């Protein structure tokens, strides 16, 4: 993959999130829909507490969710 086509930002974490937690990104975005109205860091804390997700992965998912 050339530097020009390298995925940047939150989406760059998606392959490792799918591999580590065994669910597609769509699953995690659907989970985040249940947390509608919460602040960014509240959603990150929820993913970490309820799903055992690491901070970087949780933060990337929340950032992508809130930006979409």
mmCIF file as Biopython writes it, N, C-alpha, C and O atoms, coordinates in Angstrom:
data_model
#
loop_
_atom_site.group_PDB
_atom_site.id
_atom_site.type_symbol
_atom_site.label_atom_id
_atom_site.label_alt_id
_atom_site.label_comp_id
_atom_site.label_asym_id
_atom_site.label_entity_id
_atom_site.label_seq_id
_atom_site.pdbx_PDB_ins_code
_atom_site.Cartn_x
_atom_site.Cartn_y
_atom_site.Cartn_z
_atom_site.occupancy
_atom_site.B_iso_or_equiv
_atom_site.auth_seq_id
_atom_site.auth_asym_id
_atom_site.pdbx_PDB_model_num
ATOM 1   N N  . UNK A ? 1  ? 0.857   -1.179  0.000  1.0 0.0 1  A 1 
ATOM 2   C CA . UNK A ? 1  ? 0.000   0.000   0.000  1.0 0.0 1  A 1 
ATOM 3   C C  . UNK A ? 1  ? 0.894   1.229   0.000  1.0 0.0 1  A 1 
ATOM 4   O O  . UNK A ? 1  ? 1.804   1.346   0.821  1.0 0.0 1  A 1 
ATOM 5   N N  . UNK A ? 2  ? 0.637   2.126   -0.905 1.0 0.0 2  A 1 
ATOM 6   C CA . UNK A ? 2  ? 1.461   3.326   -0.963 1.0 0.0 2  A 1 
ATOM 7   C C  . UNK A ? 2  ? 1.025   4.311   0.117  1.0 0.0 2  A 1 
ATOM 8   O O  . UNK A ? 2  ? -0.058  4.181   0.688  1.0 0.0 2  A 1 
ATOM 9   N N  . UNK A ? 3  ? 1.859   5.273   0.385  1.0 0.0 3  A 1 
ATOM 10  C CA . UNK A ? 3  ? 1.557   6.285   1.403  1.0 0.0 3  A 1 
ATOM 11  C C  . UNK A ? 3  ? 0.306   7.071   1.027  1.0 0.0 3  A 1 
ATOM 12  O O  . UNK A ? 3  ? -0.430  7.522   1.906  1.0 0.0 3  A 1 
ATOM 13  N N  . UNK A ? 4  ? 0.059   7.240   -0.278 1.0 0.0 4  A 1 
ATOM 14  C CA . UNK A ? 4  ? -1.100  8.004   -0.734 1.0 0.0 4  A 1 
ATOM 15  C C  . UNK A ? 4  ? -2.428  7.309   -0.421 1.0 0.0 4  A 1 
ATOM 16  O O  . UNK A ? 4  ? -3.438  7.975   -0.194 1.0 0.0 4  A 1 
ATOM 17  N N  . UNK A ? 5  ? -2.429  5.969   -0.409 1.0 0.0 5  A 1 
ATOM 18  C CA . UNK A ? 5  ? -3.677  5.240   -0.206 1.0 0.0 5  A 1 
ATOM 19  C C  . UNK A ? 5  ? -3.817  4.717   1.224  1.0 0.0 5  A 1 
ATOM 20  O O  . UNK A ? 5  ? -4.803  4.053   1.544  1.0 0.0 5  A 1 
ATOM 21  N N  . UNK A ? 6  ? -2.858  5.004   2.071  1.0 0.0 6  A 1 
ATOM 22  C CA . UNK A ? 6  ? -2.910  4.532   3.447  1.0 0.0 6  A 1 
ATOM 23  C C  . UNK A ? 6  ? -4.096  5.175   4.171  1.0 0.0 6  A 1 
ATOM 24  O O  . UNK A ? 6  ? -4.315  6.384   4.091  1.0 0.0 6  A 1 
ATOM 25  N N  . UNK A ? 7  ? -4.844  4.342   4.869  1.0 0.0 7  A 1 
ATOM 26  C CA . UNK A ? 7  ? -6.003  4.834   5.613  1.0 0.0 7  A 1 
ATOM 27  C C  . UNK A ? 7  ? -5.519  5.612   6.820  1.0 0.0 7  A 1 
ATOM 28  O O  . UNK A ? 7  ? -4.642  5.160   7.557  1.0 0.0 7  A 1 
ATOM 29  N N  . UNK A ? 8  ? -6.096  6.782   7.014  1.0 0.0 8  A 1 
ATOM 30  C CA . UNK A ? 8  ? -5.697  7.630   8.133  1.0 0.0 8  A 1 
ATOM 31  C C  . UNK A ? 8  ? -6.873  7.823   9.079  1.0 0.0 8  A 1 
ATOM 32  O O  . UNK A ? 8  ? -8.011  7.489   8.751  1.0 0.0 8  A 1 
ATOM 33  N N  . UNK A ? 9  ? -6.589  8.354   10.233 1.0 0.0 9  A 1 
ATOM 34  C CA . UNK A ? 9  ? -7.638  8.676   11.196 1.0 0.0 9  A 1 
ATOM 35  C C  . UNK A ? 9  ? -8.204  7.431   11.857 1.0 0.0 9  A 1 
ATOM 36  O O  . UNK A ? 9  ? -7.572  6.375   11.856 1.0 0.0 9  A 1 
ATOM 37  N N  . UNK A ? 10 ? -9.404  7.561   12.426 1.0 0.0 10 A 1 
ATOM 38  C CA . UNK A ? 10 ? -10.004 6.453   13.171 1.0 0.0 10 A 1 
ATOM 39  C C  . UNK A ? 10 ? -10.108 5.156   12.379 1.0 0.0 10 A 1 
ATOM 40  O O  . UNK A ? 10 ? -9.931  4.075   12.940 1.0 0.0 10 A 1 
ATOM 41  N N  . UNK A ? 11 ? -10.391 5.248   11.084 1.0 0.0 11 A 1 
ATOM 42  C CA . UNK A ? 11 ? -10.575 4.043   10.271 1.0 0.0 11 A 1 
ATOM 43  C C  . UNK A ? 11 ? -9.305  3.206   10.181 1.0 0.0 11 A 1 
ATOM 44  O O  . UNK A ? 11 ? -9.374  2.017   9.870  1.0 0.0 11 A 1 
ATOM 45  N N  . UNK A ? 12 ? -8.153  3.803   10.447 1.0 0.0 12 A 1 
ATOM 46  C CA . UNK A ? 12 ? -6.907  3.036   10.398 1.0 0.0 12 A 1 
ATOM 47  C C  . UNK A ? 12 ? -6.879  1.940   11.467 1.0 0.0 12 A 1 
ATOM 48  O O  . UNK A ? 12 ? -6.115  0.982   11.350 1.0 0.0 12 A 1 
ATOM 49  N N  . UNK A ? 13 ? -7.697  2.076   12.496 1.0 0.0 13 A 1 
ATOM 50  C CA . UNK A ? 13 ? -7.768  1.069   13.560 1.0 0.0 13 A 1 
ATOM 51  C C  . UNK A ? 13 ? -8.718  -0.079  13.230 1.0 0.0 13 A 1 
ATOM 52  O O  . UNK A ? 13 ? -8.673  -1.120  13.884 1.0 0.0 13 A 1 
ATOM 53  N N  . UNK A ? 14 ? -9.577  0.093   12.226 1.0 0.0 14 A 1 
ATOM 54  C CA . UNK A ? 14 ? -10.648 -0.869  11.996 1.0 0.0 14 A 1 
ATOM 55  C C  . UNK A ? 14 ? -10.190 -2.305  11.767 1.0 0.0 14 A 1 
ATOM 56  O O  . UNK A ? 14 ? -10.778 -3.215  12.351 1.0 0.0 14 A 1 
ATOM 57  N N  . UNK A ? 15 ? -9.170  -2.555  10.948 1.0 0.0 15 A 1 
ATOM 58  C CA . UNK A ? 15 ? -8.765  -3.959  10.769 1.0 0.0 15 A 1 
ATOM 59  C C  . UNK A ? 15 ? -8.337  -4.627  12.082 1.0 0.0 15 A 1 
ATOM 60  O O  . UNK A ? 15 ? -8.684  -5.781  12.331 1.0 0.0 15 A 1 
ATOM 61  N N  . UNK A ? 16 ? -7.597  -3.914  12.910 1.0 0.0 16 A 1 
ATOM 62  C CA . UNK A ? 16 ? -7.154  -4.526  14.166 1.0 0.0 16 A 1 
ATOM 63  C C  . UNK A ? 16 ? -8.307  -4.673  15.151 1.0 0.0 16 A 1 
ATOM 64  O O  . UNK A ? 16 ? -8.317  -5.614  15.945 1.0 0.0 16 A 1 
ATOM 65  N N  . UNK A ? 17 ? -9.280  -3.762  15.115 1.0 0.0 17 A 1 
ATOM 66  C CA . UNK A ? 17 ? -10.466 -3.882  15.977 1.0 0.0 17 A 1 
ATOM 67  C C  . UNK A ? 17 ? -11.246 -5.139  15.593 1.0 0.0 17 A 1 
ATOM 68  O O  . UNK A ? 17 ? -11.636 -5.924  16.457 1.0 0.0 17 A 1 
ATOM 69  N N  . UNK A ? 18 ? -11.469 -5.322  14.294 1.0 0.0 18 A 1 
ATOM 70  C CA . UNK A ? 18 ? -12.212 -6.500  13.834 1.0 0.0 18 A 1 
ATOM 71  C C  . UNK A ? 18 ? -11.482 -7.785  14.190 1.0 0.0 18 A 1 
ATOM 72  O O  . UNK A ? 18 ? -12.103 -8.762  14.610 1.0 0.0 18 A 1 
ATOM 73  N N  . UNK A ? 19 ? -10.171 -7.786  14.024 1.0 0.0 19 A 1 
ATOM 74  C CA . UNK A ? 19 ? -9.385  -8.978  14.330 1.0 0.0 19 A 1 
ATOM 75  C C  . UNK A ? 19 ? -9.394  -9.277  15.831 1.0 0.0 19 A 1 
ATOM 76  O O  . UNK A ? 19 ? -9.597  -10.423 16.234 1.0 0.0 19 A 1 
ATOM 77  N N  . UNK A ? 20 ? -9.179  -8.265  16.645 1.0 0.0 20 A 1 
ATOM 78  C CA . UNK A ? 20 ? -9.049  -8.473  18.091 1.0 0.0 20 A 1 
ATOM 79  C C  . UNK A ? 20 ? -10.374 -8.832  18.758 1.0 0.0 20 A 1 
ATOM 80  O O  . UNK A ? 20 ? -10.410 -9.687  19.644 1.0 0.0 20 A 1 
ATOM 81  N N  . UNK A ? 21 ? -11.462 -8.185  18.339 1.0 0.0 21 A 1 
ATOM 82  C CA . UNK A ? 21 ? -12.740 -8.378  19.037 1.0 0.0 21 A 1 
ATOM 83  C C  . UNK A ? 21 ? -13.728 -9.273  18.288 1.0 0.0 21 A 1 
ATOM 84  O O  . UNK A ? 21 ? -14.809 -9.569  18.797 1.0 0.0 21 A 1 
ATOM 85  N N  . UNK A ? 22 ? -13.355 -9.704  17.074 1.0 0.0 22 A 1 
ATOM 86  C CA . UNK A ? 22 ? -14.137 -10.705 16.353 1.0 0.0 22 A 1 
ATOM 87  C C  . UNK A ? 22 ? -15.496 -10.259 15.838 1.0 0.0 22 A 1 
ATOM 88  O O  . UNK A ? 22 ? -16.366 -11.085 15.564 1.0 0.0 22 A 1 
ATOM 89  N N  . UNK A ? 23 ? -15.673 -8.950  15.708 1.0 0.0 23 A 1 
ATOM 90  C CA . UNK A ? 23 ? -16.936 -8.422  15.185 1.0 0.0 23 A 1 
ATOM 91  C C  . UNK A ? 23 ? -16.628 -7.382  14.113 1.0 0.0 23 A 1 
ATOM 92  O O  . UNK A ? 23 ? -15.611 -6.692  14.185 1.0 0.0 23 A 1 
ATOM 93  N N  . UNK A ? 24 ? -17.512 -7.272  13.117 1.0 0.0 24 A 1 
ATOM 94  C CA . UNK A ? 24 ? -17.297 -6.228  12.103 1.0 0.0 24 A 1 
ATOM 95  C C  . UNK A ? 24 ? -17.529 -4.838  12.696 1.0 0.0 24 A 1 
ATOM 96  O O  . UNK A ? 24 ? -18.199 -4.696  13.719 1.0 0.0 24 A 1 
ATOM 97  N N  . UNK A ? 25 ? -16.979 -3.834  12.055 1.0 0.0 25 A 1 
ATOM 98  C CA . UNK A ? 25 ? -17.137 -2.453  12.527 1.0 0.0 25 A 1 
ATOM 99  C C  . UNK A ? 25 ? -18.617 -2.085  12.606 1.0 0.0 25 A 1 
ATOM 100 O O  . UNK A ? 25 ? -19.019 -1.340  13.499 1.0 0.0 25 A 1 
ATOM 101 N N  . UNK A ? 26 ? -19.429 -2.594  11.688 1.0 0.0 26 A 1 
ATOM 102 C CA . UNK A ? 26 ? -20.865 -2.294  11.724 1.0 0.0 26 A 1 
ATOM 103 C C  . UNK A ? 26 ? -21.494 -2.731  13.052 1.0 0.0 26 A 1 
ATOM 104 O O  . UNK A ? 26 ? -22.406 -2.069  13.547 1.0 0.0 26 A 1 
ATOM 105 N N  . UNK A ? 27 ? -21.022 -3.823  13.625 1.0 0.0 27 A 1 
ATOM 106 C CA . UNK A ? 27 ? -21.520 -4.282  14.926 1.0 0.0 27 A 1 
ATOM 107 C C  . UNK A ? 27 ? -21.251 -3.231  15.999 1.0 0.0 27 A 1 
ATOM 108 O O  . UNK A ? 27 ? -22.134 -2.902  16.791 1.0 0.0 27 A 1 
ATOM 109 N N  . UNK A ? 28 ? -20.034 -2.711  16.018 1.0 0.0 28 A 1 
ATOM 110 C CA . UNK A ? 28 ? -19.674 -1.727  17.050 1.0 0.0 28 A 1 
ATOM 111 C C  . UNK A ? 28 ? -20.414 -0.416  16.848 1.0 0.0 28 A 1 
ATOM 112 O O  . UNK A ? 28 ? -20.786 0.236   17.824 1.0 0.0 28 A 1 
ATOM 113 N N  . UNK A ? 29 ? -20.635 -0.016  15.602 1.0 0.0 29 A 1 
ATOM 114 C CA . UNK A ? 29 ? -21.387 1.209   15.350 1.0 0.0 29 A 1 
ATOM 115 C C  . UNK A ? 29 ? -22.842 1.039   15.783 1.0 0.0 29 A 1 
ATOM 116 O O  . UNK A ? 29 ? -23.453 1.976   16.298 1.0 0.0 29 A 1 
ATOM 117 N N  . UNK A ? 30 ? -23.396 -0.155  15.575 1.0 0.0 30 A 1 
ATOM 118 C CA . UNK A ? 30 ? -24.751 -0.433  16.058 1.0 0.0 30 A 1 
ATOM 119 C C  . UNK A ? 30 ? -24.799 -0.391  17.580 1.0 0.0 30 A 1 
ATOM 120 O O  . UNK A ? 30 ? -25.765 0.112   18.155 1.0 0.0 30 A 1 
ATOM 121 N N  . UNK A ? 31 ? -23.767 -0.914  18.239 1.0 0.0 31 A 1 
ATOM 122 C CA . UNK A ? 31 ? -23.705 -0.856  19.700 1.0 0.0 31 A 1 
ATOM 123 C C  . UNK A ? 31 ? -23.674 0.590   20.179 1.0 0.0 31 A 1 
ATOM 124 O O  . UNK A ? 31 ? -24.330 0.941   21.159 1.0 0.0 31 A 1 
ATOM 125 N N  . UNK A ? 32 ? -22.915 1.418   19.488 1.0 0.0 32 A 1 
ATOM 126 C CA . UNK A ? 32 ? -22.816 2.822   19.892 1.0 0.0 32 A 1 
ATOM 127 C C  . UNK A ? 32 ? -24.141 3.557   19.733 1.0 0.0 32 A 1 
ATOM 128 O O  . UNK A ? 32 ? -24.400 4.522   20.452 1.0 0.0 32 A 1 
ATOM 129 N N  . UNK A ? 33 ? -24.982 3.116   18.803 1.0 0.0 33 A 1 
ATOM 130 C CA . UNK A ? 33 ? -26.303 3.739   18.645 1.0 0.0 33 A 1 
ATOM 131 C C  . UNK A ? 33 ? -27.113 3.633   19.933 1.0 0.0 33 A 1 
ATOM 132 O O  . UNK A ? 33 ? -27.960 4.486   20.199 1.0 0.0 33 A 1 
ATOM 133 N N  . UNK A ? 34 ? -26.864 2.600   20.735 1.0 0.0 34 A 1 
ATOM 134 C CA . UNK A ? 34 ? -27.598 2.437   21.998 1.0 0.0 34 A 1 
ATOM 135 C C  . UNK A ? 34 ? -27.152 3.459   23.037 1.0 0.0 34 A 1 
ATOM 136 O O  . UNK A ? 34 ? -27.799 3.614   24.073 1.0 0.0 34 A 1 
ATOM 137 N N  . UNK A ? 35 ? -26.066 4.146   22.771 1.0 0.0 35 A 1 
ATOM 138 C CA . UNK A ? 35 ? -25.527 5.143   23.697 1.0 0.0 35 A 1 
ATOM 139 C C  . UNK A ? 35 ? -25.796 6.565   23.221 1.0 0.0 35 A 1 
ATOM 140 O O  . UNK A ? 35 ? -25.139 7.508   23.661 1.0 0.0 35 A 1 
ATOM 141 N N  . UNK A ? 36 ? -26.755 6.713   22.330 1.0 0.0 36 A 1 
ATOM 142 C CA . UNK A ? 36 ? -27.084 8.007   21.731 1.0 0.0 36 A 1 
ATOM 143 C C  . UNK A ? 36 ? -27.290 9.078   22.803 1.0 0.0 36 A 1 
ATOM 144 O O  . UNK A ? 36 ? -27.952 8.846   23.815 1.0 0.0 36 A 1 
ATOM 145 N N  . UNK A ? 37 ? -26.716 10.241  22.563 1.0 0.0 37 A 1 
ATOM 146 C CA . UNK A ? 37 ? -26.879 11.357  23.488 1.0 0.0 37 A 1 
ATOM 147 C C  . UNK A ? 37 ? -25.772 11.472  24.516 1.0 0.0 37 A 1 
ATOM 148 O O  . UNK A ? 37 ? -25.677 12.474  25.225 1.0 0.0 37 A 1 
ATOM 149 N N  . UNK A ? 38 ? -24.936 10.449  24.597 1.0 0.0 38 A 1 
ATOM 150 C CA . UNK A ? 38 ? -23.824 10.515  25.548 1.0 0.0 38 A 1 
ATOM 151 C C  . UNK A ? 38 ? -22.652 11.255  24.916 1.0 0.0 38 A 1 
ATOM 152 O O  . UNK A ? 38 ? -22.542 11.353  23.694 1.0 0.0 38 A 1 
ATOM 153 N N  . UNK A ? 39 ? -21.795 11.765  25.762 1.0 0.0 39 A 1 
ATOM 154 C CA . UNK A ? 39 ? -20.605 12.472  25.299 1.0 0.0 39 A 1 
ATOM 155 C C  . UNK A ? 39 ? -19.551 11.474  24.821 1.0 0.0 39 A 1 
ATOM 156 O O  . UNK A ? 39 ? -19.586 10.289  25.152 1.0 0.0 39 A 1 
ATOM 157 N N  . UNK A ? 40 ? -18.615 11.997  24.031 1.0 0.0 40 A 1 
ATOM 158 C CA . UNK A ? 40 ? -17.548 11.175  23.452 1.0 0.0 40 A 1 
ATOM 159 C C  . UNK A ? 40 ? -16.888 10.278  24.504 1.0 0.0 40 A 1 
ATOM 160 O O  . UNK A ? 40 ? -16.843 9.059   24.339 1.0 0.0 40 A 1 
ATOM 161 N N  . UNK A ? 41 ? -16.381 10.871  25.570 1.0 0.0 41 A 1 
ATOM 162 C CA . UNK A ? 41 ? -15.641 10.077  26.553 1.0 0.0 41 A 1 
ATOM 163 C C  . UNK A ? 41 ? -16.540 9.136   27.348 1.0 0.0 41 A 1 
ATOM 164 O O  . UNK A ? 41 ? -16.067 8.117   27.851 1.0 0.0 41 A 1 
ATOM 165 N N  . UNK A ? 42 ? -17.814 9.456   27.469 1.0 0.0 42 A 1 
ATOM 166 C CA . UNK A ? 42 ? -18.748 8.529   28.117 1.0 0.0 42 A 1 
ATOM 167 C C  . UNK A ? 42 ? -18.929 7.285   27.256 1.0 0.0 42 A 1 
ATOM 168 O O  . UNK A ? 42 ? -19.023 6.170   27.770 1.0 0.0 42 A 1 
ATOM 169 N N  . UNK A ? 43 ? -18.975 7.487   25.946 1.0 0.0 43 A 1 
ATOM 170 C CA . UNK A ? 43 ? -19.109 6.349   25.032 1.0 0.0 43 A 1 
ATOM 171 C C  . UNK A ? 43 ? -17.833 5.503   25.026 1.0 0.0 43 A 1 
ATOM 172 O O  . UNK A ? 43 ? -17.900 4.275   24.974 1.0 0.0 43 A 1 
ATOM 173 N N  . UNK A ? 44 ? -16.682 6.157   25.078 1.0 0.0 44 A 1 
ATOM 174 C CA . UNK A ? 44 ? -15.406 5.437   25.147 1.0 0.0 44 A 1 
ATOM 175 C C  . UNK A ? 44 ? -15.369 4.590   26.422 1.0 0.0 44 A 1 
ATOM 176 O O  . UNK A ? 44 ? -15.020 3.410   26.387 1.0 0.0 44 A 1 
ATOM 177 N N  . UNK A ? 45 ? -15.733 5.206   27.542 1.0 0.0 45 A 1 
ATOM 178 C CA . UNK A ? 45 ? -15.726 4.493   28.824 1.0 0.0 45 A 1 
ATOM 179 C C  . UNK A ? 45 ? -16.680 3.299   28.788 1.0 0.0 45 A 1 
ATOM 180 O O  . UNK A ? 45 ? -16.383 2.251   29.360 1.0 0.0 45 A 1 
ATOM 181 N N  . UNK A ? 46 ? -17.815 3.452   28.125 1.0 0.0 46 A 1 
ATOM 182 C CA . UNK A ? 46 ? -18.791 2.370   28.021 1.0 0.0 46 A 1 
ATOM 183 C C  . UNK A ? 46 ? -18.216 1.192   27.229 1.0 0.0 46 A 1 
ATOM 184 O O  . UNK A ? 46 ? -18.351 0.042   27.647 1.0 0.0 46 A 1 
ATOM 185 N N  . UNK A ? 47 ? -17.582 1.468   26.101 1.0 0.0 47 A 1 
ATOM 186 C CA . UNK A ? 47 ? -16.973 0.388   25.312 1.0 0.0 47 A 1 
ATOM 187 C C  . UNK A ? 47 ? -15.892 -0.332  26.119 1.0 0.0 47 A 1 
ATOM 188 O O  . UNK A ? 47 ? -15.775 -1.556  26.055 1.0 0.0 47 A 1 
ATOM 189 N N  . UNK A ? 48 ? -15.117 0.417   26.865 1.0 0.0 48 A 1 
ATOM 190 C CA . UNK A ? 48 ? -14.054 -0.173  27.670 1.0 0.0 48 A 1 
ATOM 191 C C  . UNK A ? 48 ? -14.635 -1.036  28.797 1.0 0.0 48 A 1 
ATOM 192 O O  . UNK A ? 48 ? -14.166 -2.149  29.031 1.0 0.0 48 A 1 
ATOM 193 N N  . UNK A ? 49 ? -15.647 -0.524  29.486 1.0 0.0 49 A 1 
ATOM 194 C CA . UNK A ? 49 ? -16.222 -1.234  30.630 1.0 0.0 49 A 1 
ATOM 195 C C  . UNK A ? 49 ? -17.081 -2.427  30.206 1.0 0.0 49 A 1 
ATOM 196 O O  . UNK A ? 49 ? -16.975 -3.512  30.777 1.0 0.0 49 A 1 
ATOM 197 N N  . UNK A ? 50 ? -17.924 -2.218  29.209 1.0 0.0 50 A 1 
ATOM 198 C CA . UNK A ? 50 ? -18.886 -3.259  28.823 1.0 0.0 50 A 1 
ATOM 199 C C  . UNK A ? 50 ? -18.314 -4.304  27.867 1.0 0.0 50 A 1 
ATOM 200 O O  . UNK A ? 50 ? -18.770 -5.447  27.839 1.0 0.0 50 A 1 
ATOM 201 N N  . UNK A ? 51 ? -17.313 -3.903  27.086 1.0 0.0 51 A 1 
ATOM 202 C CA . UNK A ? 51 ? -16.809 -4.801  26.041 1.0 0.0 51 A 1 
ATOM 203 C C  . UNK A ? 51 ? -15.320 -5.088  26.158 1.0 0.0 51 A 1 
ATOM 204 O O  . UNK A ? 51 ? -14.758 -5.787  25.315 1.0 0.0 51 A 1 
ATOM 205 N N  . UNK A ? 52 ? -14.671 -4.557  27.195 1.0 0.0 52 A 1 
ATOM 206 C CA . UNK A ? 52 ? -13.256 -4.836  27.417 1.0 0.0 52 A 1 
ATOM 207 C C  . UNK A ? 52 ? -12.352 -4.283  26.336 1.0 0.0 52 A 1 
ATOM 208 O O  . UNK A ? 52 ? -11.263 -4.808  26.101 1.0 0.0 52 A 1 
ATOM 209 N N  . UNK A ? 53 ? -12.791 -3.240  25.688 1.0 0.0 53 A 1 
ATOM 210 C CA . UNK A ? 53 ? -12.035 -2.669  24.579 1.0 0.0 53 A 1 
ATOM 211 C C  . UNK A ? 53 ? -10.931 -1.754  25.106 1.0 0.0 53 A 1 
ATOM 212 O O  . UNK A ? 53 ? -11.106 -1.078  26.120 1.0 0.0 53 A 1 
ATOM 213 N N  . UNK A ? 54 ? -9.809  -1.738  24.418 1.0 0.0 54 A 1 
ATOM 214 C CA . UNK A ? 54 ? -8.730  -0.827  24.765 1.0 0.0 54 A 1 
ATOM 215 C C  . UNK A ? 54 ? -9.107  0.606   24.442 1.0 0.0 54 A 1 
ATOM 216 O O  . UNK A ? 54 ? -9.988  0.856   23.619 1.0 0.0 54 A 1 
ATOM 217 N N  . UNK A ? 55 ? -8.439  1.542   25.089 1.0 0.0 55 A 1 
ATOM 218 C CA . UNK A ? 55 ? -8.782  2.957   24.925 1.0 0.0 55 A 1 
ATOM 219 C C  . UNK A ? 55 ? -8.648  3.427   23.478 1.0 0.0 55 A 1 
ATOM 220 O O  . UNK A ? 55 ? -9.550  4.087   22.961 1.0 0.0 55 A 1 
ATOM 221 N N  . UNK A ? 56 ? -7.551  3.102   22.826 1.0 0.0 56 A 1 
ATOM 222 C CA . UNK A ? 56 ? -7.329  3.559   21.451 1.0 0.0 56 A 1 
ATOM 223 C C  . UNK A ? 56 ? -8.394  3.052   20.492 1.0 0.0 56 A 1 
ATOM 224 O O  . UNK A ? 56 ? -8.883  3.800   19.645 1.0 0.0 56 A 1 
ATOM 225 N N  . UNK A ? 57 ? -8.751  1.782   20.626 1.0 0.0 57 A 1 
ATOM 226 C CA . UNK A ? 57 ? -9.783  1.203   19.766 1.0 0.0 57 A 1 
ATOM 227 C C  . UNK A ? 57 ? -11.138 1.834   20.053 1.0 0.0 57 A 1 
ATOM 228 O O  . UNK A ? 57 ? -11.867 2.196   19.129 1.0 0.0 57 A 1 
ATOM 229 N N  . UNK A ? 58 ? -11.472 1.962   21.316 1.0 0.0 58 A 1 
ATOM 230 C CA . UNK A ? 58 ? -12.761 2.560   21.684 1.0 0.0 58 A 1 
ATOM 231 C C  . UNK A ? 58 ? -12.843 4.005   21.195 1.0 0.0 58 A 1 
ATOM 232 O O  . UNK A ? 58 ? -13.865 4.426   20.652 1.0 0.0 58 A 1 
ATOM 233 N N  . UNK A ? 59 ? -11.777 4.749   21.389 1.0 0.0 59 A 1 
ATOM 234 C CA . UNK A ? 59 ? -11.750 6.150   20.973 1.0 0.0 59 A 1 
ATOM 235 C C  . UNK A ? 59 ? -11.907 6.273   19.456 1.0 0.0 59 A 1 
ATOM 236 O O  . UNK A ? 59 ? -12.623 7.154   18.979 1.0 0.0 59 A 1 
ATOM 237 N N  . UNK A ? 60 ? -11.257 5.412   18.708 1.0 0.0 60 A 1 
ATOM 238 C CA . UNK A ? 60 ? -11.362 5.445   17.243 1.0 0.0 60 A 1 
ATOM 239 C C  . UNK A ? 60 ? -12.790 5.164   16.791 1.0 0.0 60 A 1 
ATOM 240 O O  . UNK A ? 60 ? -13.301 5.840   15.898 1.0 0.0 60 A 1 
ATOM 241 N N  . UNK A ? 61 ? -13.436 4.175   17.398 1.0 0.0 61 A 1 
ATOM 242 C CA . UNK A ? 61 ? -14.812 3.856   17.028 1.0 0.0 61 A 1 
ATOM 243 C C  . UNK A ? 61 ? -15.754 5.009   17.343 1.0 0.0 61 A 1 
ATOM 244 O O  . UNK A ? 61 ? -16.601 5.363   16.524 1.0 0.0 61 A 1 
ATOM 245 N N  . UNK A ? 62 ? -15.611 5.589   18.514 1.0 0.0 62 A 1 
ATOM 246 C CA . UNK A ? 62 ? -16.488 6.704   18.908 1.0 0.0 62 A 1 
ATOM 247 C C  . UNK A ? 62 ? -16.257 7.912   18.000 1.0 0.0 62 A 1 
ATOM 248 O O  . UNK A ? 62 ? -17.215 8.558   17.574 1.0 0.0 62 A 1 
ATOM 249 N N  . UNK A ? 63 ? -15.006 8.217   17.704 1.0 0.0 63 A 1 
ATOM 250 C CA . UNK A ? 63 ? -14.710 9.349   16.831 1.0 0.0 63 A 1 
ATOM 251 C C  . UNK A ? 63 ? -15.349 9.155   15.456 1.0 0.0 63 A 1 
ATOM 252 O O  . UNK A ? 63 ? -15.936 10.083  14.899 1.0 0.0 63 A 1 
ATOM 253 N N  . UNK A ? 64 ? -15.229 7.951   14.921 1.0 0.0 64 A 1 
ATOM 254 C CA . UNK A ? 64 ? -15.829 7.661   13.611 1.0 0.0 64 A 1 
ATOM 255 C C  . UNK A ? 64 ? -17.354 7.736   13.691 1.0 0.0 64 A 1 
ATOM 256 O O  . UNK A ? 64 ? -17.997 8.306   12.810 1.0 0.0 64 A 1 
ATOM 257 N N  . UNK A ? 65 ? -17.922 7.166   14.735 1.0 0.0 65 A 1 
ATOM 258 C CA . UNK A ? 65 ? -19.374 7.178   14.905 1.0 0.0 65 A 1 
ATOM 259 C C  . UNK A ? 65 ? -19.912 8.604   14.973 1.0 0.0 65 A 1 
ATOM 260 O O  . UNK A ? 65 ? -20.882 8.940   14.292 1.0 0.0 65 A 1 
ATOM 261 N N  . UNK A ? 66 ? -19.289 9.431   15.785 1.0 0.0 66 A 1 
ATOM 262 C CA . UNK A ? 66 ? -19.761 10.794  15.964 1.0 0.0 66 A 1 
ATOM 263 C C  . UNK A ? 66 ? -19.545 11.664  14.716 1.0 0.0 66 A 1 
ATOM 264 O O  . UNK A ? 66 ? -20.272 12.634  14.503 1.0 0.0 66 A 1 
ATOM 265 N N  . UNK A ? 67 ? -18.562 11.320  13.907 1.0 0.0 67 A 1 
ATOM 266 C CA . UNK A ? 67 ? -18.273 12.097  12.694 1.0 0.0 67 A 1 
ATOM 267 C C  . UNK A ? 67 ? -19.194 11.710  11.535 1.0 0.0 67 A 1 
ATOM 268 O O  . UNK A ? 67 ? -19.304 12.441  10.550 1.0 0.0 67 A 1 
ATOM 269 N N  . UNK A ? 68 ? -19.850 10.562  11.659 1.0 0.0 68 A 1 
ATOM 270 C CA . UNK A ? 68 ? -20.671 10.091  10.522 1.0 0.0 68 A 1 
ATOM 271 C C  . UNK A ? 68 ? -22.116 10.529  10.648 1.0 0.0 68 A 1 
ATOM 272 O O  . UNK A ? 68 ? -22.933 10.218  9.781  1.0 0.0 68 A 1 
#
